[in-house]
Amino acid sequence: MAARQEQPYPHRDTLSKATGAERFSTDVAPPECLFAGARRAGVPCARILAVRTDEARAVPGVVAVLTRADVPGSNRQGIVHKDQPVLAGERVRHAGDAVALVVAESREALALALPLVRVELEPLPGVFDPLQALDPKAPPVHPGREEGNLLSHGLVEKGDARAALSGCEVVVEGEFATPMQDHAFLEPANGTARTTRDGGIEMVVSTQAPFRDRFEIAHALGLDPMRVRVRAPYLGGGFGGKDGATVQCLLALAALKAGGRWVRMCLSREENFLSGYKRHGARMRLRLGAARDGRLVALDSVMHLDSGPYAHLGTEIMALALEHAGGPYDIPHARAEGFCVYTNNPVGGAFRGFGVAQASFALERMLDALAERLSLDPARLRLKNALRTGGTNSAGVAVESPTGAAQCLEALMAHPAWQGREEWKRAAPAFKRRGVGISACCNAMGYGRGLPDAAAAKLELTRAGTFRIYNSVPDMGQGNAAAFVQIAAQALDQEISAFELVEPDTRLCLPAGSSSASRSTYTFGNALLRACASMRAKLAARASLVLLADEPARLRLAPGAVVDDATGRFVPLSMIGSMLQRDDRICVDQFVMPVVQDPPKTGEEFRLGFPHRFFSHGACVCAVEADELTGQVELKECVTAVECGRVLNAQGVERQVQGAAAQGVGFGLMEDLCLEDGRMRAGDLTTYLVPTARDLPDLECHVVDGDEPSGPYGLKGMGEVGIHGPAPAIAGAVQDAVGLCVDSIPVEPERVLQALRENRKRVLP
């Protein structure tokens, strides 16, 4: 295994992105292309009486106006559950539903035509609260479903939590709420498509899952998936929001009506908010029991997730939330029950953290409550109960791989932000209150049991003696493309300049799953290492023919050559590349992530993605300053420690953790869609606030040494683990500062001021 790479490793795309030379899908603009746009319903629940298109069709430059009647195939999209229409025909289930699609010669004609599509609607009562939606008398989101508004129910148990709670010396309980969260990626959902001469579809799109997109498009539109080609250049952010169809099905439908011309579709920022996926809003009720010395005994957790009107990945997200209900802690008895519910709110979907962020917030707040009840240091309480290798997590899975929760906590407990917190609080300026909070977390890696987490990698030696990696997993900014080059360069002892990368293309590359679930570098990286091993053996064998070496094993690879140290002779890779046929210059291999063997007899209703075998770990300390006059909370310090196996690229890990932590800060302090009866009052970036550089302190990252034997060079996935710590740590810090028991986020200034007023009343006679 290679040693930990401490020095920054240059990303191959750094210069091209910095200079604007790198082409994203938004930069694809074929000459004489058409433009497509969707007419959105704008109301959360209604019956469609008519969609009148005559005025829109009459606009000069309009090529087509399409409605439900124009959609071939099933008109249903969805990753697992196919319940979302491409174009709504009878019923509107949320304000972002598309009811018509306009194709025009210019952006100007498109903008004129879209509002001229007249949609006659009969408003219907909607349901906007996931708890109220389960009432048998609640308006049905999908009339006729036997289960009503219940999308799915799950139960994950270990031991007998409710019986154990009755015997606990100390029990704390609480109810918590986390909001829907928008991804707010820089690059909006977009793509370009056309039909091909053989009747297929060719598409360039901003997507996290090009290979799966083929099947989603084909199912919705009645096409052959093998005749759908999807290319995925670098993404300008995704975070889960492009894991599933955004524009793909609408764009393919437009292309079918465009006579072979290219069609572009790019959502505005406001349309992204209106129609895009959101982190599931959650309501959680927990009871946590412990001994008087702080040793955890039992946890009983009930969670309601708001899936919006369509299933998307709601059940799978709930499964992961329940699996993480006990966090990185050793809890002998645990019960986690979940209800994923249909409402007429925006569509719930994948978001960095995938259900874990919600569960982590609630559990960490309970640990703070327990620490307060027992007058214990909250960090030491967590450390006392941290799950170690050989223990069993709250889903009943034995921890086989190294676990770093305790090491992350120890690293932060030794940090000045925690060690010096009391002195720092005492130094608060006038009209300011200071507080410090801590949290710990874990995050599963990969799809989990029940769904093969596989990747195939293709590596080619070019005639020039360089190497071409056929990357099958989109890079949405997390740096996996650079990691793949680094992995191959180290495996083949070559300079990174000797590699080029083919971006994901379903015609040229091999299936490797989605860019999600903290799996990309682990799964595809392992497949690539195997392909590199085959290439190394092949190059030695072919070079031995030139070097007349009867023992190919004694040859070694050097930059640009194969060397025989025994004779001092070498053969350039360019010579080998020029003498081999193309089939002989290509190596292909695959890897399937190991899964839990003999899984516990719980959570059996989850067919896909339960349980998981591998986890990354983290801890976070946040220091805040609350203004006594305005209630505004300012984050002054945020320190995160992570354990993610061995580190391939220290700078890459730091960047990932910083980005994740920034999103976690937004989750805890700022981001609120302000939903009101299914409508977003904060539906753009002027009203939906995300942290900027001026809102954030330096986000400090510490990496705890680890080693995952099954990972490429010992690494584990770590793209999500950094997001879970800030929100509960901020909540704990706010409580430390002003006495506000934060049971819902984001923390609002009004609640801070109310807590300060109540504190004054208690102090005054």
C-alpha positions in Angstrom: 0.0 0.0 0.0 1.2 3.5 -0.8 2.0 5.8 2.1 -0.3 8.6 3.0 0.1 11.4 0.5 0.7 14.6 2.6 1.7 17.0 -0.2 -1.1 18.5 -2.4 -1.5 16.4 -5.5 -2.4 18.7 -8.5 -5.9 18.2 -10.0 -5.7 17.7 -13.7 -8.7 20.0 -14.2 -7.6 22.9 -12.0 -6.2 25.1 -14.7 -8.9 24.4 -17.2 -11.6 25.3 -14.6 -9.8 28.4 -13.4 -9.4 29.7 -16.9 -12.9 28.8 -18.0 -11.6 26.4 -20.6 -13.3 23.3 -19.1 -16.6 22.6 -20.8 -19.6 21.8 -18.7 -22.9 20.7 -20.2 -24.2 24.3 -20.0 -21.4 25.1 -22.5 -22.7 22.7 -25.1 -24.4 25.0 -27.7 -24.6 23.4 -31.1 -25.3 25.8 -34.0 -29.0 26.2 -34.8 -30.1 24.3 -31.8 -33.6 24.6 -30.4 -34.6 25.5 -26.9 -37.0 23.7 -24.6 -38.8 24.8 -21.4 -41.5 23.4 -19.2 -44.7 25.1 -18.1 -45.0 24.4 -14.4 -48.3 24.1 -12.5 -47.5 26.7 -9.9 -50.0 25.3 -7.4 -49.5 22.4 -5.0 -52.6 20.3 -5.6 -55.2 20.5 -8.3 -57.2 18.7 -11.0 -56.2 19.5 -14.5 -59.3 20.5 -16.5 -57.6 21.6 -19.7 -54.2 22.6 -21.1 -54.8 25.1 -23.9 -51.8 25.5 -26.3 -53.2 27.5 -29.2 -51.8 30.9 -28.2 -48.4 29.4 -27.4 -48.3 27.5 -30.8 -49.0 30.8 -32.6 -45.9 32.5 -31.3 -43.4 32.9 -34.1 -40.5 30.5 -33.7 -42.4 28.0 -31.7 -41.7 24.5 -33.1 -43.9 22.4 -30.7 -46.0 22.6 -27.6 -46.3 19.1 -26.0 -48.7 17.9 -23.3 -49.4 14.5 -21.7 -51.0 13.2 -24.8 -47.7 13.6 -26.7 -45.7 11.4 -24.3 -45.1 7.9 -25.5 -44.3 5.1 -23.1 -45.3 5.0 -19.5 -45.0 8.8 -18.8 -43.6 7.7 -15.4 -40.1 8.3 -14.1 -38.3 7.5 -10.8 -35.2 5.6 -9.7 -36.9 2.8 -7.9 -40.6 3.6 -7.7 -42.0 4.9 -11.0 -44.7 7.3 -9.8 -43.6 10.7 -11.1 -45.1 11.9 -14.5 -42.9 13.5 -17.1 -45.9 15.7 -17.9 -48.9 15.8 -15.6 -52.1 15.0 -17.4 -54.9 14.6 -14.8 -53.6 15.9 -11.5 -51.1 18.3 -10.1 -49.3 17.0 -6.9 -46.8 19.8 -6.3 -46.2 23.3 -7.6 -43.2 22.2 -9.7 -45.1 19.6 -11.7 -44.6 20.1 -15.5 -47.8 20.2 -17.4 -46.5 21.2 -20.9 -43.3 21.4 -22.8 -42.5 24.1 -25.3 -39.8 23.8 -28.0 -38.8 27.0 -29.9 -36.2 28.4 -32.2 -34.9 30.9 -29.7 -34.8 31.7 -26.0 -37.0 34.8 -26.7 -39.7 32.8 -28.5 -39.6 30.2 -25.6 -40.0 33.0 -23.0 -43.0 34.4 -24.9 -44.7 31.1 -25.4 -44.5 29.5 -21.9 -46.9 31.9 -20.1 -49.3 31.5 -23.1 -49.9 27.9 -22.3 -53.2 28.2 -20.5 -53.7 25.6 -17.8 -57.2 25.4 -16.3 -57.1 23.9 -12.8 -59.6 23.0 -10.2 -57.9 23.5 -6.8 -58.0 20.6 -4.5 -57.2 20.3 -0.8 -53.7 19.4 -0.2 -51.7 17.9 2.7 -48.5 19.5 3.9 -47.6 18.0 7.2 -46.2 14.4 7.2 -48.0 13.6 10.5 -51.3 14.9 9.4 -50.9 13.1 6.1 -51.2 9.8 7.9 -54.7 10.6 9.2 -57.2 8.4 7.2 -59.2 11.6 6.6 -56.3 13.4 5.0 -56.5 14.3 1.3 -54.9 11.6 -0.7 -51.9 12.6 -2.7 -52.3 9.5 -4.9 -56.0 8.6 -4.8 -56.7 4.9 -4.8 -53.6 3.8 -3.0 -54.4 1.1 -0.4 -51.7 2.5 1.9 -53.1 6.0 1.6 -50.3 8.6 2.0 -47.9 6.2 3.6 -45.2 5.5 1.1 -43.3 3.1 3.3 -42.8 2.0 6.9 -39.6 0.5 8.4 -38.4 -0.9 11.7 -34.8 -1.6 12.7 -34.3 -3.2 16.1 -31.5 -4.5 18.3 -32.4 -6.0 21.7 -35.5 -4.8 23.4 -35.3 -1.0 23.7 -38.7 -0.3 25.2 -38.2 -2.9 28.0 -34.7 -1.7 28.6 -35.8 2.0 28.9 -38.2 1.1 31.7 -35.3 -0.1 33.7 -32.9 2.8 33.0 -31.6 5.0 35.8 -31.9 8.1 33.6 -34.1 8.7 30.6 -34.2 11.8 28.4 -36.7 12.5 25.6 -37.3 15.1 23.0 -39.0 15.9 19.7 -37.0 17.4 16.9 -37.6 18.8 13.4 -35.3 19.5 10.5 -36.3 21.3 7.3 -36.2 20.5 3.6 -32.9 21.8 2.2 -32.1 22.9 -1.4 -28.8 21.8 -3.0 -28.2 25.3 -4.4 -25.5 24.0 -6.8 -23.9 26.6 -9.0 -24.8 24.9 -12.3 -28.5 24.5 -12.8 -30.1 21.3 -14.2 -29.5 21.4 -17.9 -28.7 19.3 -21.0 -28.7 19.1 -24.8 -30.1 16.2 -26.8 -31.0 15.1 -30.3 -32.3 12.0 -32.1 -29.8 10.0 -34.1 -30.2 8.5 -37.5 -30.8 5.0 -36.1 -33.7 6.3 -34.0 -31.9 6.6 -30.8 -31.2 9.5 -28.4 -27.9 11.3 -27.8 -27.7 13.5 -24.8 -25.1 15.6 -22.9 -26.5 16.3 -19.5 -25.5 17.4 -16.0 -26.1 14.1 -14.2 -24.7 12.0 -11.4 -25.9 8.7 -13.0 -25.6 8.5 -16.8 -25.9 4.8 -17.1 -29.1 4.7 -15.0 -30.5 7.7 -16.9 -30.7 5.5 -20.0 -33.2 3.2 -18.3 -35.2 6.0 -16.7 -35.6 7.8 -20.0 -36.4 4.6 -21.9 -39.0 3.6 -19.4 -40.7 6.9 -19.4 -40.8 7.4 -23.2 -41.0 3.8 -24.4 -37.5 3.7 -25.9 -34.8 1.0 -26.1 -32.3 1.9 -23.3 -29.4 0.6 -25.3 -30.2 3.2 -28.0 -29.9 6.1 -25.5 -26.5 7.6 -25.2 -25.7 9.8 -22.2 -22.5 11.9 -21.8 -21.7 13.5 -18.5 -19.0 16.2 -18.5 -17.9 17.8 -15.2 -20.8 19.0 -13.1 -21.0 22.3 -11.5 -22.2 20.7 -8.3 -24.7 18.0 -7.6 -24.8 16.9 -3.9 -27.5 14.4 -4.7 -29.8 16.8 -6.5 -28.8 15.4 -9.9 -29.1 11.8 -8.8 -32.3 11.1 -10.7 -34.0 12.7 -13.7 -34.1 16.5 -13.6 -34.4 17.5 -17.3 -33.5 14.2 -18.9 -37.0 12.9 -19.7 -38.3 16.3 -20.8 -35.3 16.9 -22.9 -35.5 13.5 -24.6 -39.2 14.1 -25.3 -38.4 17.4 -26.9 -35.6 15.8 -29.0 -38.1 13.2 -30.3 -40.2 16.1 -31.7 -37.2 18.1 -33.1 -36.5 16.2 -36.3 -32.8 15.4 -35.5 -31.9 18.9 -34.4 -30.2 19.6 -31.1 -32.4 20.8 -28.3 -31.1 22.6 -25.2 -32.9 22.9 -21.9 -31.6 24.8 -18.9 -33.6 25.6 -15.8 -33.5 29.0 -14.3 -32.5 29.3 -10.6 -36.1 29.9 -9.7 -37.3 26.8 -11.6 -34.6 24.7 -10.0 -36.0 25.7 -6.6 -39.6 25.0 -7.8 -39.1 21.7 -9.4 -35.8 20.3 -8.0 -35.4 17.7 -5.3 -34.9 18.6 -1.6 -33.5 17.0 1.5 -36.4 15.3 3.2 -37.9 17.3 6.0 -38.1 15.2 9.2 -39.9 15.1 12.4 -38.3 12.9 15.1 -39.2 11.7 18.6 -36.5 10.1 20.7 -36.1 8.5 24.1 -32.6 7.8 25.3 -31.8 5.8 28.4 -28.5 5.5 30.3 -26.9 4.5 33.6 -26.0 7.2 36.1 -22.3 6.9 35.0 -23.4 7.9 31.5 -23.2 4.5 29.9 -25.9 4.3 27.2 -28.4 1.5 27.6 -31.4 2.0 25.2 -32.7 4.2 22.4 -36.2 4.4 21.0 -36.5 6.6 17.9 -39.5 7.4 15.7 -39.0 9.3 12.5 -41.4 10.8 9.9 -39.9 11.8 6.6 -41.7 14.1 4.2 -41.2 12.6 0.7 -43.3 15.2 -1.1 -45.6 13.9 -3.8 -43.3 11.2 -5.3 -41.3 8.3 -3.9 -38.0 9.1 -5.7 -35.5 7.6 -3.1 -37.6 8.2 0.0 -37.7 4.6 1.2 -34.0 4.1 0.7 -33.2 7.4 2.5 -35.4 6.4 5.4 -33.6 3.0 5.6 -30.3 4.8 5.9 -31.7 7.2 8.5 -32.9 4.3 10.6 -29.6 2.5 10.3 -27.9 5.6 11.6 -30.4 6.3 14.4 -27.8 5.2 17.0 -25.0 7.1 15.4 -21.4 6.1 16.1 -22.3 4.8 19.6 -22.5 1.5 21.4 -26.1 1.2 22.5 -27.1 -2.3 23.6 -30.8 -1.9 22.9 -32.0 0.2 20.0 -35.3 0.6 18.2 -35.7 2.9 15.2 -39.1 3.1 13.4 -39.7 5.2 10.3 -42.6 6.5 8.2 -42.0 7.9 4.8 -45.0 10.0 3.8 -46.5 11.5 0.7 -47.4 15.2 0.9 -47.9 18.1 -1.6 -44.7 19.7 -0.6 -41.6 19.8 -3.0 -40.2 16.4 -4.0 -37.8 14.9 -1.4 -34.7 13.3 -2.8 -31.1 12.5 -2.3 -28.9 15.1 -0.6 -25.4 14.8 0.7 -26.0 12.8 4.0 -29.0 10.9 2.6 -31.2 10.7 5.8 -28.2 10.6 8.1 -28.1 14.3 8.7 -31.6 14.3 10.1 -31.0 11.3 12.3 -27.7 12.7 13.5 -29.1 16.0 14.6 -31.8 14.4 16.8 -29.5 11.9 18.4 -26.7 14.5 19.1 -29.2 16.8 20.8 -30.3 13.9 23.0 -26.7 13.3 24.0 -26.4 17.0 25.0 -29.6 16.6 27.0 -28.3 13.5 28.7 -25.0 15.2 29.5 -26.8 18.2 31.1 -29.0 15.9 33.1 -26.0 13.9 34.5 -23.7 17.0 34.8 -21.2 15.3 32.5 -18.8 16.8 30.0 -20.6 16.3 26.6 -17.4 15.3 24.9 -16.5 12.7 27.5 -20.0 11.3 27.4 -19.7 10.7 23.7 -16.2 9.3 24.0 -17.3 6.9 26.8 -20.0 5.4 24.4 -18.1 5.6 21.1 -18.4 2.4 19.1 -15.2 0.4 18.7 -14.2 -2.3 16.3 -15.7 -5.5 17.3 -18.8 -3.8 18.8 -22.3 -3.9 17.3 -24.0 -0.8 15.9 -27.6 0.1 16.5 -28.8 -1.9 13.5 -27.2 -5.1 14.9 -24.3 -5.2 12.5 -20.9 -6.2 13.9 -18.2 -3.6 13.2 -15.5 -5.5 11.4 -13.6 -2.6 9.8 -11.5 0.0 11.8 -13.7 2.6 13.4 -12.5 6.1 14.2 -15.2 7.8 16.2 -13.2 7.7 19.4 -10.1 9.0 17.7 -12.0 11.9 16.1 -13.4 12.9 19.5 -10.0 12.6 21.2 -8.5 14.9 18.5 -11.1 17.6 19.1 -11.0 17.3 22.8 -7.3 18.2 22.6 -7.9 21.1 20.3 -7.8 24.7 21.7 -11.3 25.3 20.6 -12.5 22.8 23.1 -9.8 23.0 25.7 -10.0 26.8 26.0 -13.7 27.2 25.6 -14.4 28.5 29.1 -11.8 31.3 28.9 -13.0 32.2 25.4 -16.6 32.4 26.6 -15.6 34.7 29.5 -13.9 37.0 27.0 -17.1 37.7 25.1 -17.5 41.4 24.2 -20.4 43.6 25.4 -23.9 42.5 24.3 -22.5 39.2 23.1 -23.0 35.6 24.5 -20.6 32.9 23.5 -21.0 29.1 23.5 -19.3 26.0 22.3 -20.8 22.7 21.2 -19.5 19.3 20.1 -20.9 16.4 18.1 -19.9 13.0 16.6 -21.2 11.1 13.6 -20.7 8.3 11.2 -21.7 7.8 7.5 -22.1 4.5 5.6 -20.3 4.0 2.3 -21.9 2.5 -0.7 -25.3 1.2 -1.7 -25.5 -1.4 1.0 -26.8 -5.0 0.8 -29.4 -5.9 -1.7 -28.0 -3.8 -4.5 -24.8 -4.8 -6.2 -22.3 -1.9 -5.7 -20.2 -2.6 -8.7 -17.9 -0.8 -11.1 -16.0 -1.7 -14.3 -13.0 0.2 -15.3 -11.3 0.4 -18.8 -7.7 1.5 -19.2 -6.0 1.9 -22.6 -2.4 2.3 -23.6 -2.3 4.7 -26.5 0.0 4.4 -29.5 1.9 7.3 -28.1 2.7 5.4 -25.0 0.4 7.3 -22.7 -2.6 6.0 -20.9 -6.3 6.7 -21.3 -8.7 6.1 -18.4 -12.3 5.7 -19.3 -14.0 7.2 -16.3 -17.5 6.0 -15.8 -18.4 8.0 -12.6 -19.2 11.7 -13.0 -17.1 14.3 -11.2 -19.4 16.9 -9.7 -16.6 18.8 -8.1 -15.6 16.3 -5.5 -12.4 15.5 -7.3 -12.8 11.8 -8.2 -11.5 12.3 -11.7 -8.2 13.6 -10.2 -8.2 10.8 -7.7 -8.5 8.2 -10.5 -5.5 9.7 -12.3 -3.5 9.6 -9.1 -4.5 6.0 -8.4 -3.4 4.9 -11.8 -0.3 7.0 -11.8 0.9 5.4 -8.6 -0.1 1.9 -9.6 1.8 2.2 -12.9 4.7 4.3 -11.7 4.0 7.0 -14.3 3.7 10.8 -14.2 0.2 12.2 -14.1 0.9 14.0 -17.4 1.0 10.5 -19.0 -2.8 10.1 -18.4 -5.9 11.5 -20.1 -9.4 11.0 -18.9 -12.5 10.2 -20.9 -15.5 11.7 -19.2 -18.5 9.4 -18.6 -20.1 8.3 -21.8 -22.4 5.3 -22.0 -21.1 4.4 -25.4 -17.4 4.5 -24.6 -17.2 3.7 -20.9 -18.3 0.8 -18.8 -21.1 0.8 -16.2 -19.9 1.9 -12.8 -23.0 3.1 -10.9 -23.8 6.6 -9.8 -21.6 9.3 -8.3 -23.2 9.1 -4.9 -23.2 7.4 -1.5 -19.5 8.1 -0.8 -18.7 5.2 -3.1 -17.1 6.6 -6.2 -13.4 6.5 -5.4 -13.6 3.3 -3.4 -15.6 1.2 -5.9 -14.3 2.6 -9.3 -10.8 3.0 -7.7 -10.7 -0.7 -6.8 -11.8 -1.6 -10.3 -9.2 0.7 -11.8 -6.4 -0.7 -9.6 -7.3 -4.2 -10.9 -7.2 -2.9 -14.5 -3.8 -1.3 -13.7 -2.5 -4.6 -12.4 -3.5 -6.3 -15.6 -1.9 -3.5 -17.7 1.3 -3.8 -15.7 1.5 -7.5 -16.3 0.7 -7.1 -20.0 3.3 -4.4 -20.5 6.0 -6.6 -18.8 5.0 -9.6 -21.0 5.1 -7.6 -24.2 8.3 -5.7 -23.3 10.0 -9.1 -22.6 9.6 -9.9 -26.3 11.6 -6.8 -27.2 14.1 -7.1 -24.4 14.6 -10.8 -24.9 13.9 -11.3 -21.2 12.7 -14.8 -20.3 11.5 -13.6 -16.9 8.9 -10.8 -17.4 8.5 -10.6 -13.6 11.9 -9.0 -13.2 11.0 -6.1 -15.5 9.7 -2.9 -13.9 7.7 0.1 -15.1 9.3 3.5 -15.1 8.0 6.8 -16.4 7.5 6.2 -20.1 9.3 2.9 -20.3 9.6 -0.7 -19.2 13.1 -1.3 -17.7 15.2 -4.5 -17.3 17.5 -3.6 -14.3 19.4 -6.8 -14.9 20.7 -5.7 -18.3 20.2 -1.9 -18.1 18.1 -2.0 -21.2 14.6 -0.5 -21.6 11.8 -0.3 -24.1 9.7 2.9 -24.4 6.0 2.6 -23.9 5.5 4.4 -27.2 7.2 1.5 -28.9 5.0 -1.0 -27.2 1.9 1.1 -28.0 2.8 1.4 -31.6 3.3 -2.4 -32.1 0.1 -3.6 -30.4 -3.3 -3.8 -31.9 -5.9 -1.8 -30.0 -7.6 -4.8 -28.4 -4.3 -5.7 -26.9 -3.7 -2.2 -25.6 -6.9 -2.3 -23.4 -7.4 -3.8 -20.0 -10.8 -4.1 -18.3 -11.6 -5.2 -14.8 -14.3 -4.9 -12.2 -15.0 -4.7 -8.5 -18.0 -5.3 -6.4 -18.1 -3.8 -2.9 -18.3 -6.5 -0.1 -21.5 -6.5 1.9 -22.6 -7.6 5.3 -22.6 -11.4 5.6 -25.4 -12.9 7.7 -27.2 -9.7 8.3 -29.4 -9.3 11.4 -33.0 -10.2 11.2 -34.3 -6.7 11.2 -35.2 -4.1 8.6 -36.2 -6.9 6.3 -38.8 -4.7 4.6 -35.9 -2.8 2.9 -35.2 -4.7 -0.3 -32.4 -2.4 -1.3 -29.6 -0.8 0.6 -29.7 -2.3 4.0 -27.5 -2.8 6.0 -24.1 -1.4 5.3 -20.6 -2.8 6.1 -18.3 0.2 5.8 -18.5 3.6 7.6 -16.5 6.8 7.8 -16.5 8.7 11.1 -16.2 12.3 12.3 -16.6 14.8 15.1 -17.1 18.5 15.1 -16.6 21.5 17.5 -18.4 24.8 16.8 -18.1 28.0 18.7 -20.7 30.7 18.2 -21.4 34.2 19.3 -25.0 35.4 19.8 -26.0 39.0 19.7 -28.1 40.0 22.7 -29.7 42.9 20.7 -30.6 41.2 17.4 -30.5 37.5 18.3 -28.2 36.9 15.3 -25.9 33.9 15.8 -22.4 34.1 14.2 -20.2 31.1 13.8 -16.8 32.0 15.0 -15.0 28.6 14.8 -15.7 25.3 13.2 -13.3 22.4 13.6 -13.9 18.9 12.1 -12.0 15.7 12.5 -12.7 12.8 10.1 -11.6 9.2 9.8 -11.8 7.9 6.3 -9.2 5.2 6.0 -5.9 6.1 4.6 -5.6 9.4 2.9 -4.8 9.4 -0.8 -4.7 13.2 -1.2 -4.7 15.3 2.0 -5.8 18.5 0.2 -8.6 16.7 -1.5 -9.9 15.4 1.9 -9.7 18.9 3.4 -11.6 20.5 0.5 -14.4 17.9 0.8 -14.7 18.3 4.5 -14.8 22.1 4.2 -17.5 22.0 1.6 -19.5 19.5 3.5 -19.1 21.5 6.7 -20.3 24.7 5.0 -23.5 22.9 3.9 -23.9 21.6 7.4 -23.6 25.2 8.8 -26.3 26.3 6.3 -28.5 23.5 7.5 -28.1 24.5 11.1 -28.1 28.3 10.9 -29.6 29.7 7.7 -31.3 27.6 5.1 -35.1 27.6 5.2 -37.5 27.3 2.2 -40.2 28.9 4.3 -42.8 26.4 3.1 -46.4 27.5 3.4 -49.1 25.2 2.1 -46.7 23.6 -0.4 -45.4 26.9 -1.7 -41.8 28.2 -1.1 -41.6 31.7 0.2 -37.9 31.5 -0.2 -37.6 30.2 -3.8 -34.4 32.0 -5.0 -31.0 32.9 -3.8 -32.1 36.3 -2.6 -34.5 34.8 -0.1 -33.0 31.3 0.5 -29.8 32.1 2.3 -26.7 29.9 2.0 -23.5 30.5 3.7 -21.0 32.6 1.8 -17.3 33.3 2.6 -18.4 36.2 4.7 -20.6 34.0 6.9 -18.0 31.4 7.6 -14.8 31.3 9.7 -11.8 29.3 8.5 -13.2 25.7 8.4 -10.5 23.7 10.0 -10.0 20.0 9.2 -8.1 17.3 11.0 -7.7 13.8 9.5 -7.4 10.8 11.9 -5.2 8.0 10.6 -7.1 4.9 9.5 -6.8 2.0 7.1 -9.6 0.1 5.3 -7.9 -3.1 4.0 -10.5 -3.5 1.2 -10.1 0.0 -0.1 -7.8 1.2 -2.9 -4.6 2.2 -1.0 -6.6 1.7 2.2 -9.1 4.6 1.7 -12.8 4.8 2.4 -15.4 7.2 0.9 -15.7 10.5 2.8 -17.8 12.9 0.7 -20.7 13.0 3.1 -19.4 12.5 6.6 -18.3 16.1 7.1 -21.9 17.5 6.7 -23.4 15.9 9.8 -21.4 17.6 12.6 -22.0 21.4 12.3 -25.8 21.5 12.8 -25.9 19.7 16.2 -22.7 21.3 17.3 -24.1 24.7 16.5 -27.3 23.8 18.3 -25.3 22.8 21.4 -23.2 25.9 21.2 -26.3 28.1 21.0 -27.8 26.4 24.1 -24.4 26.8 25.9 -24.5 30.6 25.0 -28.1 31.6 25.7 -29.9 28.6 27.2 -32.1 27.9 24.2 -32.9 24.2 23.8 -32.6 24.0 20.0 -35.0 21.3 18.9 -35.4 22.5 15.4 -33.3 24.1 12.8 -32.3 26.5 11.4 -31.7 28.6 14.5 -33.8 31.7 14.2 -32.8 35.1 15.8 -36.4 35.4 17.2 -36.0 32.2 19.2 -32.6 33.4 20.5 -34.1 36.7 21.7 -37.0 34.8 23.3 -34.5 32.6 25.2 -32.6 35.7 26.4 -35.8 37.3 27.6 -36.8 34.2 29.5 -33.4 34.0 31.1 -33.7 37.6 32.3 -37.2 36.9 33.8 -35.7 34.0 35.8 -32.8 36.2 37.0 -35.0 39.2 38.0 -37.0 39.0 41.3 
